[in-house]
C-alpha cells in the first residue's frame, strides 16, 4: 500500500496535511512519544529483537551517579554540548578562539561560535576505533568524538571552511561546497594506517550544508553562514498578515526554537533516504510500533545529530546574552555511549546473544528499537540519578554530561579491550 493511500479509498493527504506531519515529526515531544510506544511494545514482549530488565536500571543509575560525583564533586555540571569536547585533554580551546576574536562585536562572535559548533557537530559521526588525531603544538593524541572535535576546531581556526582569509574563523556556503574527501583527509590526518570511518559521507554532508545555505540567502545571508541562525532567532521578522513586517530584538528563546530552526534550515542535508510525501525527514524511521495518527503514523523520529547540534548551540546564544529556556524538552541522544551503557548494563537485553558480532545498518529494526529504548530508558535513568544524588534540579543534559556518556565509556572499557561500544552500526558519517 502506498504511503499516500488510506483504507477509506479516498485520496491521500494533501500538501497541508503532509506539511503538518513533517512539523509534527520535528517536535521533541513526538520523539519521546513514539519512542515510548516502541518501548511499551518491547516491554509487552512484542519485539523480535529485545527484552527489558528494568531491575538493572538501579545499578546503572548508581554507576552514573558515582561517575558524576567523581567528575563534578562540587555538584555543578556543565551543559552537555560540543563545547565540552573542545576542552579535551584539559585545554580550554574556547579561550584560544576568544583571544583571536577580540575585535568582533557580540553578535559577530556569536555567529562565529555558531559556525564552529554547526560544522563540528556535522563532523561528529562515529570515527571508528582505528583513527586518532595528533594535535599540533601539544602533540596530544585524541580519539573518537574528542578527536573529531579537536580536529574540526583546528580546521575552523585555520580557515578551512571560509572563502575569505581575512576572516578565517567563519563557515560559508562556498567554503563548505569546496570541501572534498581529500581535503578532509588532510585536515583529519587520515592515512592508510589511520583510517576515518565515513570520510566520503562527512564531506558530502558539508557540501550539502553549503548548498542549503546558498539556497536561502533570505535566512542565511550572503555569503551564507550557519551563524545567521543568531539573527533568525534573535532578530525575527514579526507582523500579522496584511500588516507591516518588521524585525524585533528578543533576549529570550527556547531550545525547541533552536531545534526547529536547525531541522527546518538543515533538515534536507541528511542523506538518510527517509521521505514523507516526497519531503526528506532526516533521522526519522518506519517502525510498526511507532504509533501516531495521520501521515506521520508509523514513523519514529530521533534527530540525533540535530539535537546534538541544538545542545551545542545553547552556549553561543547564552554567551551573547540570550536566555535559552526549555532545554529539558530535548531528549537523550540515542547513540553509542548512552545506548551502550544500557546494553552493557543489562537493561536492554538482545534476544540474539551474538548481536555483538554483527554489523547493523541505521535503518534496521534492531537499531531503530535500540535507539528508541535508549531515549525512553535514559529518562528513567535520569530520574533515578536525581534521587540517588538527592538533587531534583539535575537536568537530562546534566545527567548525560555527568553522566551517562562517561559511564558508557567506563563500562565499555571494563567489558572489551580498548573500550569499543557493544554494537557496531555501519557509519556513513551522517547518523552515528
N, C-alpha and C positions, 0 to 999 in steps of 0.2 A: 504494500500500500504506500502511495506517495505521501511525503511529509505534509503536502498541502491538502490531502483529502480528508474526509470525515465519514463517520458512519451514517450520517444523515442523508448522504447523497448530494448535499449542497456543495457549492464551490468552496475551495479552500479559503483561508483567511486573507483578508485584503491587506493592503500596504500598511494601513494604520494599525491593524492588529499585530502584524509582524514587527513593526517598529516598537510597539509596546512590549512585545515578547522579548526583543533584544534588550530594551531598557530594564526589564524585569531581571533578566539573567545577569545584569551588571550590579545588582544590589547585594551587599554582604549578607543581608538578612535572608535572601534567597539561597545564597551559598550554604548558609547554616541549615536552612530548612530542608534543602534537597539532600545534603549530607546526612542529616538526622533521619531522613526517610530510609536511606540505604543502611545506616547503622541499625535502625529498628528491624530491617529485613534480615540482616546478619544475625542479630540477637534472637530473632524468631526461628532461625535455622533454615532460612530460605536461600542461603548463599552456597554456591558450589565451591567457593574458594576459602572461606574463613569461618571460624567460630570466635567467640569472645570469652575471655576470662577476666571479668571485672574485679574479681578478688585481688588481682595483681596490680590494680590501679594504686592501691595504698603504698605498696613497695616502690612503685615508680615515682609517686609523689614525694615520698620520703627521700629518695635519691635526688630529685630535683631540688627539694628544699635544702638538703645538705650542701649540694653544689652551689646553690645561690648564696647560702651563708658564707661558704668558703671564699667565694669570689667577691661578694659585696657585704662585708661584715658590718658596715655601717647602716645597712638597710636601704640605701639609696641605689636603685638600679636604673641605669641609663636606658634610653629608648632603644628598642631593638631596631637597628637600621644599618644600612651600608656604612654609615659613618663610624660604627664601632670597628668594622673590618679595616677601615683606613687607619686604625690605631694598632694594627697587627704588629707584634714584636715590641710593643710598648712605646711606639713612636706616634706622636700626635701630628699626623701629616696635615691636618687642617691648619695648624699654626703656620706651616710652610706655605700653604696657599694664601693664608691671610697676609703673610709678610710680603707677598708679591702682588697683592691687590689693594694696597693702602690708598691708592688714588681713586678707586671706584666708589660710586655712590652706594648707599644701602641697597637700592633696587638693582643696580648692575651687579653687585656682589651676590645678591640672592639669585639672579639669573645665572651667574657663573656656577654657583653651587648646585643649582638645579640641573644645569647642563651636565656637570660631572656625575651627579647621582643617577641621572637617567641613563647615561651611556654605560656607566659601571654596572648597574643592575642588569642591563641588557646583555652584558658580557659574563654574567654570573651563573650560567648553567654549569652543570657538573663538569669538572675539568678532567676527571679520570684519575686513577691512582698513580700514574707514572709521570705526571707533569709537575714541574716546580718552577719557581721564578727566583732568580738571584737579584736582589735589589741593588741598583747602582749606589755606590757610596758606602753603604753599610755592609754589603756582601752577605746580608742575611738571606736565608733560604726560606721561602714561603710556598705553601702548597694549598691545593684545593681552593675554597672560596676566598680565604685570606690572600692567597697568591694572586688570584684574579683581581681582587680589589686593589692590591698594591701595584700590580702591573698596569691596570687601567688608570690608576691615579697618575702614575708617571707618564703614561701615554698622553693623558689630558694635559698635564703640566707642560709637556714638550710640544704641544700644538698639533697633535696627530689628527684631531677632528675639526680643526679650524682652517679656513682658507685665507686667513689674514694673519700673518705672523706678527703684526703689530699688536694683535690681541690673541695670543696663542691659547689662553685659557678660556676657550669657548667651544661650543659644538654647533656647527651649522650644517644646513642641508647638503651643500656641495661637498663639504669635508667628509660627511658620512658616506655620500654616494661614491666617493673615490676609494674608500677602504675596500680592499680585497683580501682574500685569504693569505696571500703572500706578505702583504704589509702587516696584517695582524700576526702572522707567524714571527716576523721580525720583532714586533713590539712585545710579544709574549714569549720570546726566546725559544720558539718551537724548533726542534730538530728531530732527526730520526730517533735519537736516544732520549728525547724529551717531548713526547707526543701530547698534544692537547686535544681532547675529545671534542667533536662537533665544531672544528675550526671553520669549515665552509659555512655551516649554519649560522655561526656568530657573525661572520662577515655579511652574509645575506640579510640578517636581521638589521644590522646597522644601515645597510643600503636601503632597505625598505623603510626604515625610520626616516632617512634622508628624503626619500620620495614623498612620504606622508607630510613632512614639514614643508616641502616645496609646494605641495598642492593646496595648502591652506595659509597663504600669506596674511589673510584677514585675522587668523588666530595666532600664527607663529612668527609673523613679521617678515621682514627682509633683513638678513639672508635666511631666515627660517631657523629658529633655535628652540629647543625644548624649554629653555629658560623663560620663554614667553608665557609659560603657564603661570608665572608670577603675575603678569599683567592681566591675564584672563580671569584669574580668581580674585585678585586684589583691586582691580580697576574694571569691574564688569560693566557692560552696556546694560542700561536699565531703561525701560519705557513700556507702557501699555500699547497694544495695537492701535494705530491711528494717532498716537501722540509722539512728541519729540523724544528720540532716543538719546541718552547721554551717559557718559561714564561717571561712575561714583567710586569713591575710595572706601574700602572696607578694611577693618582691622581684625576681623574675626571670621574664620572659615571653618569648615568641618572636614574631617578625614574622608567622609563619604563624598564630599565635593571634589576633593583631590582625586579619589579613585574614579569617580565618574568622568572627570576630565581626562585622566590617563587612558581610560578604556575608550572614550569617545575619540580622543586625538590619536591614540596609538594602537587601538584595538585591532585594526586591519593589518598590522605588520606581522602578527603572529601566524606563521605558516602551519597551523595545526590541521588545516583542511576541513574544519568544522564550520558548516554553514547552516543558516536558518533563513529560508525564503531567499536564498542566494546571497545573503549577507554573512560575512565572516563573523564568528562569535568567539574566536580565540580559544582559550583554555576552558571549554565547556563541552562535555562529552555525553553521549547517549548511554542510558542505563535503564533497564526495565523497572527498577525500584526507585527511580528518582522522584516520581510523582509529579504533581503540578497540574495545572489546567491550561487549556488553550494551546497556542502554537509552541509555547516553551515546554510543554509537558514532556517528560521523559529525558530531560537534559539536566545534568548536574554541573554547574559552573564551579571552577576553582579560582581562576585568575591569580594563580600563584605569583608569577613574576610581576604582574600589575599591582598586586597587594604589597609585595616586597618593595616595589618602587614607591608606593604610597607611604609606607612606613619610613622610607628613606628620604622622602621629600618633606616630612613634617618639620625636621630641624631647620632646613634652609628657610622655611617660612617663619618659624619662631625666631631665628636669629635676626630676621629682618623686622621684628616687632609685630608679627601677625600671630594672633592667638589661634591655635588649632584645637578644635573640640572633637569629641566623639571618636577618639582613637579606638575605644573599646568596641565600636561597631565592626571593625575589621576582624578577620578570622585568623586562626593559626595558619602557618604556611605548610601545606601538605607536601613536604619534601623529605629528603633522605634522613636528616637528623631527627626531626620531630617524629616522623613515621618510623624510623629505625629504632628509636627509643621504645616505642610501643610494641614493635615486633620483638626486639631483644628482651624487653621487659616481660614478655609473655602475656600481654593484654590482648593483642591481636594475634590469633593463632591460625596460621595457614593450614589448610587441610592436607596439602601436599608437603610432606617432610623434605622433599628435595627442591623446594622453591628456591633456595639459595644458589643452586647450580644452574638455574635458568637465566636467560636474559629476556626481559619483557619489553613490550612497546607501550608508549604512553596511552594508546587507545585500547589496550587490553582491559577486559573486565576486571581482571585481578588488580591491575594498577588503579583503575577508577575506584574500586571498592576500598583498597588500601588508603588512598588519599582521602576519600570521604570519611572513613573511620578515623583517620588522623585528625581531621578538623573537629569532629564531634568529641572524640576522646581527649584531645588536648584541652578543650574547655573543661572537661571533667577533672583532668589533672590540675588545671589552674585553681579550681575551687578547693581541691584537697590541699594544694600547696599553701593557699591563703590561710586555711585552718591550721596547717602544720606550723606555719611561721607566725600565727596569730596576727596576721596583717591583712585585713579585709580590703585595704586600698591597693594591693598589688594588681596591676592590670595584666591582661593577657600578654601584652608586649613585655612587661617586666618578667613574667614567668618564662617567656621564650628566651629573653636575653639572660636571665639569671642562672640557669634555667634549663629548659628542655634541650636547647641546642648543645650546650656543654655536656649535659648528662648523656645525650645521644652519642656524642663523640667518646665520652668516657666508657660507656658500656660496650661500644663497638670495639674499643681498644682492648677491653678485657676479654672479648669473645673471639677476636680474629687478629692475627699478626698485622700490624700496620694500621689497624682500625678502620678498614673499609666498611661501608654500610652493609646491612644484611641482605639487601636485594639489589639486583642490577637492572636498570632500565636503560635501554638504548638511547643515548643522548644525541640529538642533532643540534645541540647548543641553544635550544629555544624554549624548552619546557622545564627540564630538570637541570 
